[in-house]
Amino acid sequence: MALNGFGRLKIQERLLSGTVCAAFPSPRNPPSAAAAISPHKSTSLSFSSSFQFQGFVVDRKQSSSSVQIAAVRHLEGSVTKTQGLRFAVVVARFNEIVTKRLLEGALETFHKYSVNEEDIDVVWVPGSFEIGVVAERLGKSRKYHAVLCIGAVIRGDTSHYDAVVNSATSGVLSAGLNSGVPCIFGVLTCDDMDQALNRAGGKSGNKGAECALTAIEMASLFEHHLK
């Protein structure tokens, strides 16, 4: 049946109030001739989170479960908590004009960051090739929290340079892995003497000082967080 404007308005008001005085047919099931609207039989409408429209069910509910993210811990070493930390410094005597300056830079950094002199042992070896085995022995002694390895390898006319560099690199790495103590790689690998001197207190800074700072941070990380 057709509803005038007043009738449609009344039905909308009743819909909003939660009751309706008619059963509205589905578009797929048109009303029969015997269907009649009774003003005395009301149907209560529940505005739930889902409704059906032309055979489709639409769910308005969304999961209210909250996801709790655990606090992420960030572990890092400190360069200020140096009390009680002990260090060994393995220094190659070959190219001593360079390695001695690197050692001086390292010792100055240890002093600057309040590492006691009695907590530092310096061990001299003939060359960079011998650093690895000594560093591993020192690490396994459990007397030190970190081992700083200092050397200088300068390229020559033969392949000797490559052999020493590879051996020194792998030796320091293996020393740290096998002993469980941080072994810091402070071996310069340069094309000429000028490059080496520039990195031993020249215009490029002092790599010995930088590696000492790395040793402090790694020692602190292991001692305070990774024991």
ROSE-4610 file (N, C-alpha, C; in Angstrom, 1 decimal, always signed):
// ROSE-4610
residu = [M/M/M/A/A/A/L/L/L/N/N/N/G/G/G/F/F/F/G/G/G/R/R/R/L/L/L/K/K/K/I/I/I/Q/Q/Q/E/E/E/R/R/R/L/L/L/L/L/L/S/S/S/G/G/G/T/T/T/V/V/V/C/C/C/A/A/A/A/A/A/F/F/F/P/P/P/S/S/S/P/P/P/R/R/R/N/N/N/P/P/P/P/P/P/S/S/S/A/A/A/A/A/A/A/A/A/A/A/A/I/I/I/S/S/S/P/P/P/H/H/H/K/K/K/S/S/S/T/T/T/S/S/S/L/L/L/S/S/S/F/F/F/S/S/S/S/S/S/S/S/S/F/F/F/Q/Q/Q/F/F/F/Q/Q/Q/G/G/G/F/F/F/V/V/V/V/V/V/D/D/D/R/R/R/K/K/K/Q/Q/Q/S/S/S/S/S/S/S/S/S/S/S/S/V/V/V/Q/Q/Q/I/I/I/A/A/A/A/A/A/V/V/V/R/R/R/H/H/H/L/L/L/E/E/E/G/G/G/S/S/S/V/V/V/T/T/T/K/K/K/T/T/T/Q/Q/Q/G/G/G/L/L/L/R/R/R/F/F/F/A/A/A/V/V/V/V/V/V/V/V/V/A/A/A/R/R/R/F/F/F/N/N/N/E/E/E/I/I/I/V/V/V/T/T/T/K/K/K/R/R/R/L/L/L/L/L/L/E/E/E/G/G/G/A/A/A/L/L/L/E/E/E/T/T/T/F/F/F/H/H/H/K/K/K/Y/Y/Y/S/S/S/V/V/V/N/N/N/E/E/E/E/E/E/D/D/D/I/I/I/D/D/D/V/V/V/V/V/V/W/W/W/V/V/V/P/P/P/G/G/G/S/S/S/F/F/F/E/E/E/I/I/I/G/G/G/V/V/V/V/V/V/A/A/A/E/E/E/R/R/R/L/L/L/G/G/G/K/K/K/S/S/S/R/R/R/K/K/K/Y/Y/Y/H/H/H/A/A/A/V/V/V/L/L/L/C/C/C/I/I/I/G/G/G/A/A/A/V/V/V/I/I/I/R/R/R/G/G/G/D/D/D/T/T/T/S/S/S/H/H/H/Y/Y/Y/D/D/D/A/A/A/V/V/V/V/V/V/N/N/N/S/S/S/A/A/A/T/T/T/S/S/S/G/G/G/V/V/V/L/L/L/S/S/S/A/A/A/G/G/G/L/L/L/N/N/N/S/S/S/G/G/G/V/V/V/P/P/P/C/C/C/I/I/I/F/F/F/G/G/G/V/V/V/L/L/L/T/T/T/C/C/C/D/D/D/D/D/D/M/M/M/D/D/D/Q/Q/Q/A/A/A/L/L/L/N/N/N/R/R/R/A/A/A/G/G/G/G/G/G/K/K/K/S/S/S/G/G/G/N/N/N/K/K/K/G/G/G/A/A/A/E/E/E/C/C/C/A/A/A/L/L/L/T/T/T/A/A/A/I/I/I/E/E/E/M/M/M/A/A/A/S/S/S/L/L/L/F/F/F/E/E/E/H/H/H/H/H/H/L/L/L/K/K/K]
num = [1/1/1/2/2/2/3/3/3/4/4/4/5/5/5/6/6/6/7/7/7/8/8/8/9/9/9/10/10/10/11/11/11/12/12/12/13/13/13/14/14/14/15/15/15/16/16/16/17/17/17/18/18/18/19/19/19/20/20/20/21/21/21/22/22/22/23/23/23/24/24/24/25/25/25/26/26/26/27/27/27/28/28/28/29/29/29/30/30/30/31/31/31/32/32/32/33/33/33/34/34/34/35/35/35/36/36/36/37/37/37/38/38/38/39/39/39/40/40/40/41/41/41/42/42/42/43/43/43/44/44/44/45/45/45/46/46/46/47/47/47/48/48/48/49/49/49/50/50/50/51/51/51/52/52/52/53/53/53/54/54/54/55/55/55/56/56/56/57/57/57/58/58/58/59/59/59/60/60/60/61/61/61/62/62/62/63/63/63/64/64/64/65/65/65/66/66/66/67/67/67/68/68/68/69/69/69/70/70/70/71/71/71/72/72/72/73/73/73/74/74/74/75/75/75/76/76/76/77/77/77/78/78/78/79/79/79/80/80/80/81/81/81/82/82/82/83/83/83/84/84/84/85/85/85/86/86/86/87/87/87/88/88/88/89/89/89/90/90/90/91/91/91/92/92/92/93/93/93/94/94/94/95/95/95/96/96/96/97/97/97/98/98/98/99/99/99/100/100/100/101/101/101/102/102/102/103/103/103/104/104/104/105/105/105/106/106/106/107/107/107/108/108/108/109/109/109/110/110/110/111/111/111/112/112/112/113/113/113/114/114/114/115/115/115/116/116/116/117/117/117/118/118/118/119/119/119/120/120/120/121/121/121/122/122/122/123/123/123/124/124/124/125/125/125/126/126/126/127/127/127/128/128/128/129/129/129/130/130/130/131/131/131/132/132/132/133/133/133/134/134/134/135/135/135/136/136/136/137/137/137/138/138/138/139/139/139/140/140/140/141/141/141/142/142/142/143/143/143/144/144/144/145/145/145/146/146/146/147/147/147/148/148/148/149/149/149/150/150/150/151/151/151/152/152/152/153/153/153/154/154/154/155/155/155/156/156/156/157/157/157/158/158/158/159/159/159/160/160/160/161/161/161/162/162/162/163/163/163/164/164/164/165/165/165/166/166/166/167/167/167/168/168/168/169/169/169/170/170/170/171/171/171/172/172/172/173/173/173/174/174/174/175/175/175/176/176/176/177/177/177/178/178/178/179/179/179/180/180/180/181/181/181/182/182/182/183/183/183/184/184/184/185/185/185/186/186/186/187/187/187/188/188/188/189/189/189/190/190/190/191/191/191/192/192/192/193/193/193/194/194/194/195/195/195/196/196/196/197/197/197/198/198/198/199/199/199/200/200/200/201/201/201/202/202/202/203/203/203/204/204/204/205/205/205/206/206/206/207/207/207/208/208/208/209/209/209/210/210/210/211/211/211/212/212/212/213/213/213/214/214/214/215/215/215/216/216/216/217/217/217/218/218/218/219/219/219/220/220/220/221/221/221/222/222/222/223/223/223/224/224/224/225/225/225/226/226/226/227/227/227]
x = [+0.8/+0.0/+0.9/+0.4/+1.1/+0.9/+2.0/+1.9/+2.2/+1.4/+1.6/+2.8/+3.1/+4.2/+4.0/+2.8/+2.6/+2.8/+2.3/+2.5/+3.9/+4.7/+6.1/+6.8/+6.4/+7.0/+6.8/+5.5/+5.2/+6.0/+6.1/+6.9/+8.3/+8.9/+10.3/+10.5/+9.5/+9.5/+9.5/+8.7/+8.6/+9.8/+10.4/+11.7/+12.7/+12.8/+13.8/+13.6/+12.3/+11.9/+12.1/+12.4/+12.6/+11.4/+10.3/+9.1/+8.6/+8.0/+7.4/+6.1/+5.1/+3.8/+3.5/+4.5/+4.3/+5.4/+5.2/+6.2/+6.5/+7.8/+8.1/+8.6/+8.1/+8.5/+9.9/+10.5/+11.8/+11.6/+12.5/+12.4/+12.2/+12.8/+12.7/+11.4/+10.7/+9.4/+8.3/+7.7/+6.6/+5.4/+4.7/+3.6/+2.4/+1.7/+0.6/-0.6/-1.7/-2.9/-3.5/-3.2/-3.8/-3.1/-1.9/-1.1/-1.7/-1.8/-2.4/-1.5/-1.6/-0.9/-1.8/-1.4/-2.2/-1.6/-2.3/-1.8/-1.6/-2.1/-2.0/-0.9/-0.3/+0.8/+2.1/+2.9/+4.1/+5.3/+6.3/+7.5/+8.6/+9.4/+10.5/+11.7/+12.4/+13.6/+14.8/+15.7/+17.0/+18.1/+18.6/+19.7/+21.0/+21.2/+22.4/+23.6/+24.7/+25.9/+25.8/+24.8/+24.7/+23.2/+23.1/+21.8/+21.8/+20.7/+20.6/+19.9/+20.5/+20.0/+20.1/+19.0/+18.9/+19.8/+19.8/+20.5/+21.9/+22.4/+23.8/+23.8/+24.7/+24.8/+26.0/+25.8/+26.9/+27.1/+28.3/+28.7/+29.4/+28.8/+29.4/+30.3/+30.4/+31.2/+32.7/+33.5/+35.0/+35.6/+36.6/+37.3/+37.8/+37.4/+37.8/+39.0/+39.6/+40.8/+42.0/+42.6/+43.7/+45.0/+45.9/+47.2/+48.2/+48.8/+49.8/+51.2/+52.0/+53.3/+54.3/+55.0/+56.0/+57.1/+57.5/+58.6/+59.8/+60.4/+61.6/+62.8/+63.7/+64.9/+66.0/+66.7/+67.9/+69.1/+70.0/+71.2/+72.4/+73.2/+74.4/+75.4/+76.6/+77.7/+77.8/+78.4/+78.6/+80.1/+80.4/+81.8/+82.1/+81.2/+81.4/+81.5/+81.0/+81.0/+82.2/+83.4/+84.6/+85.3/+84.7/+85.3/+85.3/+86.5/+86.7/+86.9/+86.9/+87.2/+88.7/+89.1/+90.5/+90.7/+91.8/+92.1/+93.5/+93.6/+94.9/+95.1/+96.3/+96.6/+97.7/+97.5/+98.5/+99.0/+100.3/+100.9/+102.0/+101.9/+102.9/+104.1/+105.3/+106.5/+106.8/+106.5/+106.8/+106.1/+106.8/+106.2/+106.0/+106.9/+106.7/+106.5/+107.0/+106.8/+105.3/+104.5/+103.1/+102.4/+102.7/+102.0/+102.2/+103.4/+103.6/+102.7/+102.4/+101.5/+100.1/+99.7/+98.4/+98.2/+99.3/+99.3/+99.1/+99.8/+99.7/+98.3/+97.7/+96.3/+95.3/+95.6/+94.7/+94.9/+96.1/+96.3/+95.7/+95.8/+95.2/+93.7/+93.1/+91.7/+91.3/+92.0/+91.7/+91.8/+92.8/+93.0/+91.8/+91.4/+90.3/+89.0/+88.8/+87.6/+87.7/+88.7/+88.8/+89.2/+89.9/+90.3/+91.7/+91.8/+93.0/+94.2/+95.3/+96.6/+96.9/+96.6/+96.9/+96.0/+94.9/+94.0/+94.3/+95.4/+95.8/+97.2/+97.2/+98.5/+98.8/+100.0/+100.4/+101.4/+101.1/+101.8/+102.4/+103.7/+104.3/+104.6/+104.3/+104.6/+105.4/+106.0/+106.9/+106.2/+105.0/+104.3/+102.8/+102.1/+100.6/+100.2/+101.0/+100.7/+100.5/+101.3/+101.3/+100.2/+99.5/+98.6/+97.5/+96.9/+95.7/+95.9/+97.0/+97.2/+97.4/+98.1/+98.3/+97.0/+96.2/+94.9/+94.0/+94.0/+93.2/+93.6/+94.9/+95.4/+95.0/+95.2/+94.8/+93.3/+92.5/+91.1/+90.7/+91.3/+91.0/+91.5/+92.4/+92.9/+91.8/+90.8/+89.7/+90.2/+91.3/+91.8/+91.3/+90.8/+90.5/+89.1/+88.5/+87.2/+87.2/+88.3/+88.5/+89.9/+90.2/+91.6/+91.7/+92.5/+92.7/+93.9/+93.8/+94.8/+95.3/+96.6/+97.1/+98.3/+98.2/+99.3/+99.2/+100.1/+100.2/+100.8/+100.0/+100.5/+100.5/+101.6/+101.7/+102.1/+101.3/+101.5/+102.9/+103.4/+104.7/+104.5/+105.7/+105.7/+105.3/+105.1/+104.8/+103.4/+103.0/+101.7/+101.8/+103.0/+103.1/+102.1/+101.8/+100.8/+99.5/+99.0/+97.7/+97.6/+98.7/+98.8/+98.7/+99.5/+99.5/+98.2/+97.6/+96.3/+95.2/+95.2/+94.2/+94.4/+95.6/+95.9/+95.6/+96.0/+95.7/+94.2/+93.5/+92.0/+91.3/+91.6/+91.0/+91.5/+92.7/+93.3/+92.6/+92.3/+91.7/+90.2/+89.6/+88.2/+88.1/+88.9/+88.9/+89.2/+90.1/+90.4/+89.2/+88.4/+87.2/+86.2/+86.0/+85.0/+85.4/+86.6/+87.1/+87.2/+87.5/+87.7/+86.4/+85.5/+84.3/+84.5/+85.7/+86.0/+86.2/+85.6/+85.8/+87.2/+87.6/+88.9/+88.8/+89.3/+89.0/+90.1/+89.7/+90.6/+91.1/+92.4/+93.0/+94.3/+94.2/+95.4/+95.1/+96.0/+95.9/+96.4/+95.7/+96.1/+96.1/+97.3/+97.4/+98.3/+98.2/+98.9/+100.4/+100.5/+101.9/+102.0/+103.2/+103.5/+102.7/+102.5/+101.8/+100.3/+99.7/+98.3/+98.3/+99.3/+99.4/+99.6/+100.5/+100.8/+99.6/+98.9/+97.7/+96.6/+96.6/+95.6/+96.2/+97.4/+98.0/+98.3/+97.3/+97.5/+97.6/+97.5/+97.6/+96.2/+96.1/+94.8/+93.6/+93.8/+92.7/+92.4/+93.0/+92.7/+93.6/+93.3/+94.1/+93.2/+93.5/+92.6/+92.8/+94.0/+94.2/+93.2/+93.0/+92.1/+90.7/+90.3/+89.0/+88.7/+89.7/+89.6/+89.5/+90.2/+90.2/+88.8/+88.1/+86.8/+85.8/+86.1/+85.3/+85.5/+86.7/+87.0/+86.3/+86.2/+85.5/+84.0/+83.4/+82.0/+81.7/+82.5/+82.2/+82.5/+83.5/+83.7/+82.6/+82.0/+80.9/+79.7/+79.4/+78.3/+78.3/+79.5/+79.6/+79.5/+80.1/+80.1/+78.8/+78.0/+76.8/+75.5/+75.6/+74.4/+74.5/+75.7/+75.8/+76.6/+76.6/+77.3/+76.5]
y = [-1.2/+0.0/+1.2/+2.3/+3.6/+4.4/+5.0/+5.8/+7.2/+8.1/+9.5/+10.0/+11.3/+11.8/+11.8/+12.0/+11.9/+10.5/+9.5/+8.1/+7.7/+8.1/+7.7/+8.4/+9.6/+10.3/+9.6/+9.1/+8.4/+7.0/+6.4/+5.1/+5.4/+6.4/+6.7/+7.1/+7.8/+8.1/+6.8/+5.9/+4.6/+3.8/+3.8/+3.1/+3.6/+4.9/+5.5/+5.3/+5.1/+4.8/+3.4/+2.5/+1.1/+0.2/+0.7/-0.2/+0.2/-0.8/-0.6/-1.4/-0.8/-1.4/-2.2/-2.6/-3.3/-4.3/-5.3/-6.2/-5.9/-5.4/-5.0/-6.2/-6.4/-7.5/-7.4/-8.5/-8.5/-8.3/-7.6/-7.4/-8.6/-9.8/-11.0/-11.7/-11.4/-12.0/-11.0/-10.6/-9.6/-10.1/-9.2/-9.5/-10.1/-11.1/-11.7/-10.8/-11.1/-10.3/-10.3/-11.5/-11.6/-10.9/-10.4/-9.8/-8.4/-8.2/-6.9/-6.4/-5.1/-4.4/-4.2/-4.8/-4.6/-3.6/-2.6/-1.5/-1.9/-3.1/-3.5/-4.5/-5.1/-6.0/-5.4/-5.1/-4.4/-5.4/-5.1/-5.9/-5.0/-5.5/-4.8/-5.0/-3.9/-4.0/-3.8/-4.8/-4.7/-4.2/-3.0/-2.5/-3.1/-4.3/-5.1/-4.7/-5.4/-5.1/-5.8/-6.5/-7.1/-7.0/-7.0/-6.9/-7.7/-8.1/-8.8/-7.9/-7.9/-7.1/-7.9/-8.2/-9.0/-10.2/-10.9/-12.2/-12.0/-10.8/-10.6/-10.2/-10.8/-10.5/-9.6/-8.4/-7.4/-7.3/-7.6/-7.6/-6.3/-5.5/-4.2/-4.3/-5.5/-5.7/-5.8/-5.2/-5.4/-5.9/-6.7/-7.3/-6.2/-6.3/-5.3/-5.8/-6.9/-7.4/-6.5/-6.1/-5.2/-6.0/-5.6/-6.2/-5.5/-6.1/-5.5/-5.8/-4.8/-4.9/-4.8/-5.8/-5.8/-4.8/-4.2/-3.2/-3.8/-3.1/-3.6/-3.1/-4.0/-3.7/-3.4/-2.3/-2.0/-2.1/-3.0/-3.2/-2.6/-1.8/-1.3/-1.0/-1.0/-0.8/+0.7/+1.0/+2.4/+2.7/+3.9/+4.3/+5.1/+5.2/+5.9/+4.9/+3.7/+2.8/+1.9/+2.4/+1.6/+1.1/+1.3/+0.8/-0.7/-1.2/-2.7/-3.4/-2.7/-3.3/-3.4/-4.5/-4.7/-4.9/-4.4/-4.5/-5.0/-5.7/-6.1/-5.4/-4.9/-4.3/-5.1/-5.7/-6.5/-5.6/-5.3/-4.3/-5.0/-4.8/-5.3/-4.4/-4.9/-4.1/-3.7/-4.4/-4.1/-2.8/-1.9/-0.5/+0.2/+0.1/+0.7/+2.2/+2.9/+4.3/+4.6/+3.7/+3.8/+3.2/+2.0/+1.3/+2.0/+2.6/+3.3/+4.4/+5.1/+6.3/+5.8/+4.7/+4.1/+3.7/+3.1/+2.7/+3.9/+5.0/+6.2/+6.8/+6.7/+7.2/+6.3/+5.0/+4.1/+4.4/+4.5/+4.7/+6.1/+7.1/+8.4/+8.3/+7.5/+7.3/+6.5/+5.5/+4.7/+5.7/+6.5/+7.4/+8.5/+8.9/+9.9/+9.4/+8.1/+7.5/+6.7/+7.1/+6.7/+5.2/+4.6/+3.3/+3.3/+2.6/+2.7/+2.1/+2.7/+2.2/+0.7/+0.4/-1.0/-2.0/-1.5/-2.4/-2.6/-2.2/-2.2/-3.0/-4.0/-4.7/-4.6/-4.2/-4.1/-5.2/-6.0/-7.1/-6.9/-6.9/-6.7/-8.0/-8.0/-9.1/-8.7/-9.6/-9.2/-8.4/-9.0/-8.3/-8.6/-8.1/-8.2/-9.7/-10.5/-11.9/-12.6/-12.2/-12.9/-12.4/-11.4/-10.8/-11.8/-12.5/-13.3/-14.4/-15.1/-16.2/-15.7/-14.5/-14.0/-13.4/-12.8/-12.2/-13.3/-14.5/-15.6/-16.1/-16.2/-16.7/-15.7/-14.5/-13.5/-13.5/-13.7/-13.8/-15.0/-16.1/-17.3/-17.3/-16.4/-16.4/-15.8/-15.2/-14.6/-13.5/-12.9/-11.8/-10.4/-10.4/-9.2/-9.2/-8.0/-7.8/-7.5/-7.1/-6.9/-6.8/-7.2/-7.2/-6.3/-5.3/-4.4/-4.8/-5.0/-5.5/-4.4/-4.0/-2.9/-3.3/-2.9/-3.2/-2.3/-2.5/-1.6/-2.5/-2.7/-3.4/-2.5/-2.3/-1.4/-2.1/-1.8/-2.5/-2.4/-3.5/-3.5/-3.9/-4.4/-4.8/-6.3/-7.0/-8.4/-8.7/-10.0/-10.4/-10.6/-10.4/-10.6/-9.7/-8.6/-7.7/-8.4/-9.0/-9.6/-10.8/-11.5/-12.7/-12.2/-11.2/-10.7/-10.1/-9.3/-8.7/-9.7/-10.7/-11.8/-12.5/-12.9/-13.6/-12.8/-11.5/-10.7/-10.5/-10.3/-10.1/-11.3/-12.5/-13.7/-14.1/-13.8/-14.2/-13.4/-12.1/-11.3/-11.8/-12.0/-12.5/-13.8/-14.8/-16.1/-16.0/-15.1/-14.9/-14.5/-13.6/-13.2/-14.3/-15.0/-16.1/-17.2/-17.6/-18.8/-18.5/-17.3/-17.0/-16.4/-15.9/-15.3/-13.9/-13.4/-12.0/-11.1/-9.9/-9.0/-8.7/-9.0/-8.7/-7.6/-6.4/-5.3/-5.2/-5.0/-5.0/-3.6/-3.3/-2.0/-2.1/-2.9/-3.1/-2.2/-1.3/-0.4/-1.2/-1.1/-1.7/-0.6/-0.1/+1.1/+0.8/+1.7/+1.6/+2.1/+3.1/+3.7/+4.2/+4.7/+5.2/+6.4/+7.3/+8.5/+8.2/+7.3/+6.9/+6.4/+5.6/+5.0/+6.1/+7.1/+8.1/+9.1/+9.3/+10.1/+9.5/+8.2/+7.5/+7.2/+7.6/+7.4/+8.7/+9.6/+10.9/+12.0/+11.8/+12.8/+13.4/+13.9/+14.6/+13.6/+12.4/+11.4/+10.9/+11.5/+11.1/+10.0/+9.4/+8.3/+7.1/+6.1/+4.9/+4.1/+4.3/+3.6/+4.1/+5.4/+6.0/+5.6/+5.5/+5.0/+3.6/+2.8/+1.3/+1.1/+2.0/+1.9/+2.2/+3.2/+3.5/+2.4/+1.7/+0.5/-0.6/-0.7/-1.8/-1.5/-0.3/+0.1/-0.2/+0.2/-0.1/-1.6/-2.3/-3.8/-4.5/-4.1/-4.6/-4.4/-3.2/-2.8/-3.6/-3.8/-4.5/-6.0/-6.6/-8.0/-8.1/-7.2/-7.3/-7.0/-6.0/-5.6/-6.2/-6.7/-7.2/-8.6/-9.1/-10.4/-11.4/-11.3/-12.2/-13.5]
z = [+0.0/+0.0/+0.0/-0.5/-0.6/+0.7/+1.1/+2.3/+1.9/+2.5/+2.2/+3.0/+2.9/+3.6/+5.1/+5.6/+7.1/+7.6/+6.8/+7.3/+7.3/+6.3/+6.3/+7.5/+7.9/+9.0/+10.3/+10.5/+11.7/+11.8/+10.7/+10.8/+11.1/+10.6/+10.9/+12.4/+13.0/+14.4/+15.2/+14.8/+15.6/+15.4/+14.3/+14.1/+15.0/+15.1/+16.0/+17.5/+17.8/+19.2/+19.6/+18.6/+18.9/+18.6/+18.2/+17.9/+16.5/+15.9/+14.6/+14.6/+13.9/+13.9/+12.6/+12.0/+10.7/+10.5/+9.8/+9.4/+8.0/+7.7/+6.4/+5.6/+4.4/+3.6/+3.1/+2.9/+2.2/+0.7/+0.0/-1.4/-2.2/-1.7/-2.5/-2.2/-1.1/-0.7/-0.7/-1.8/-1.8/-1.0/-0.4/+0.5/-0.3/+0.3/-0.3/-0.1/-0.8/-0.7/+0.7/+1.4/+2.7/+3.8/+3.5/+4.5/+4.9/+6.1/+6.6/+7.7/+7.8/+8.9/+10.1/+11.2/+12.4/+13.3/+13.7/+14.6/+16.0/+16.4/+17.8/+18.0/+17.0/+17.2/+16.8/+17.7/+17.5/+17.5/+16.8/+16.8/+17.3/+18.2/+18.8/+18.0/+17.6/+16.8/+17.7/+17.6/+18.4/+17.5/+17.8/+17.0/+17.5/+17.0/+17.4/+16.5/+16.7/+15.9/+14.5/+14.2/+12.9/+12.4/+11.1/+10.5/+9.1/+8.7/+7.4/+6.4/+5.2/+4.1/+2.8/+2.3/+1.0/+1.0/+2.1/+2.2/+2.7/+2.9/+3.4/+4.8/+5.6/+7.0/+7.2/+7.7/+7.9/+9.4/+9.9/+11.3/+11.6/+12.5/+12.8/+14.0/+14.6/+15.8/+15.3/+16.1/+15.9/+17.2/+17.0/+18.2/+19.1/+20.4/+21.4/+22.2/+21.8/+22.5/+22.3/+23.3/+23.2/+23.2/+22.4/+22.2/+23.0/+24.0/+24.8/+24.3/+24.1/+23.6/+24.8/+25.0/+26.1/+25.8/+26.9/+26.8/+26.2/+25.2/+24.5/+25.3/+25.6/+26.4/+25.4/+25.6/+24.8/+25.7/+25.4/+26.2/+25.4/+26.1/+25.5/+26.6/+26.3/+27.2/+27.6/+28.7/+29.1/+29.1/+28.8/+28.8/+30.1/+31.0/+32.2/+33.4/+33.3/+34.4/+34.1/+34.5/+34.2/+35.5/+36.6/+37.8/+37.9/+38.1/+38.2/+36.9/+35.8/+34.5/+34.3/+33.7/+33.5/+32.0/+31.4/+30.0/+29.7/+28.6/+28.1/+26.8/+26.5/+25.2/+24.5/+23.4/+22.7/+21.5/+21.6/+20.6/+19.8/+18.5/+17.6/+17.5/+17.7/+17.6/+16.2/+15.2/+13.8/+13.5/+12.8/+12.5/+13.8/+14.7/+16.1/+16.0/+15.0/+14.9/+14.9/+14.4/+14.3/+15.5/+15.8/+16.9/+18.2/+18.4/+19.7/+19.9/+18.8/+18.9/+19.1/+18.5/+18.7/+20.2/+20.7/+22.1/+23.0/+22.7/+23.5/+23.5/+22.3/+22.2/+23.0/+23.0/+23.8/+25.3/+25.7/+27.2/+27.6/+26.8/+27.2/+27.3/+26.4/+26.5/+27.7/+28.0/+29.3/+30.5/+30.5/+31.6/+31.7/+30.5/+30.4/+30.9/+30.7/+31.1/+32.4/+33.2/+34.6/+34.8/+33.8/+34.0/+34.8/+35.9/+36.7/+35.9/+36.1/+35.4/+35.8/+37.1/+37.5/+36.9/+36.2/+35.6/+34.1/+33.7/+32.3/+32.1/+31.3/+31.1/+29.6/+29.2/+27.8/+27.5/+26.5/+26.0/+24.6/+24.5/+23.2/+22.4/+21.1/+20.3/+19.1/+18.4/+17.3/+16.2/+15.7/+14.6/+14.7/+13.7/+13.7/+13.5/+12.9/+12.7/+14.0/+15.0/+16.3/+17.3/+16.9/+17.9/+18.3/+17.3/+17.5/+18.6/+18.5/+19.4/+20.9/+21.0/+22.3/+22.9/+22.0/+22.5/+23.0/+22.3/+22.7/+24.1/+24.3/+25.6/+26.7/+26.4/+27.4/+27.7/+26.7/+26.9/+27.7/+27.5/+28.2/+29.6/+29.9/+31.3/+32.3/+31.7/+32.5/+33.5/+33.2/+34.0/+33.4/+32.2/+31.5/+31.0/+31.0/+30.4/+28.9/+28.4/+27.0/+26.6/+25.4/+24.9/+23.7/+23.7/+22.6/+21.8/+20.5/+19.6/+18.7/+18.8/+18.1/+17.2/+15.9/+15.0/+13.8/+12.9/+11.7/+10.6/+9.5/+8.3/+7.1/+6.5/+5.4/+4.1/+3.1/+1.8/+1.2/+0.8/+0.1/-1.4/-1.9/-3.3/-3.5/-2.5/-2.6/-1.9/-2.0/-1.5/+0.0/+0.6/+2.1/+2.8/+2.3/+3.0/+3.1/+2.1/+2.1/+3.1/+3.1/+4.0/+5.5/+5.8/+7.2/+7.6/+6.7/+7.0/+7.2/+6.4/+6.5/+7.8/+8.1/+9.3/+10.6/+10.6/+11.7/+12.0/+10.9/+11.0/+11.5/+10.9/+11.3/+12.7/+13.0/+14.4/+15.5/+15.3/+16.4/+16.5/+15.3/+15.4/+16.1/+15.8/+16.4/+17.9/+18.3/+19.7/+20.5/+20.0/+20.7/+20.7/+19.6/+19.6/+20.5/+20.5/+21.2/+22.7/+23.1/+24.5/+25.1/+24.3/+24.9/+25.5/+25.2/+25.7/+24.5/+24.6/+23.4/+23.1/+21.8/+21.3/+20.2/+20.5/+19.6/+18.6/+17.3/+16.2/+16.0/+16.4/+16.2/+15.3/+14.3/+13.4/+12.2/+11.9/+10.7/+9.5/+8.4/+7.2/+6.1/+5.8/+5.0/+3.8/+2.8/+1.6/+1.7/+2.6/+2.8/+4.2/+4.5/+5.9/+6.2/+5.2/+5.5/+5.9/+5.3/+5.7/+7.2/+7.5/+8.8/+9.9/+9.6/+10.6/+10.7/+9.6/+9.7/+10.6/+10.7/+11.6/+13.0/+13.2/+14.5/+15.2/+15.2/+15.8/+14.8/+13.5/+12.5/+12.2/+11.0/+10.6/+10.6/+10.6/+10.6/+12.0/+13.0/+14.4/+14.8/+16.0/+16.5/+16.7/+15.8/+15.9/+17.2/+17.8/+19.0/+20.1/+20.1/+21.1/+20.8/+19.5/+19.2/+19.6/+19.4/+19.7/+21.2/+22.0/+23.4/+23.9/+23.3/+23.7/+23.3/+22.2/+21.9/+22.9/+23.3/+24.3/+25.6/+26.1/+27.3/+27.2/+26.1/+25.9/+25.8/+25.1/+25.0/+26.3/+27.1/+28.4/+29.3/+29.3/+30.1/+29.7/+28.4/+27.9/+28.4/+28.3/+28.7/+30.3/+31.0/+32.4/+33.1/+32.5/+33.2/+32.6/+31.3/+30.7/+30.1/+29.8/+29.1/+29.9/+31.2/+32.0/+32.1]
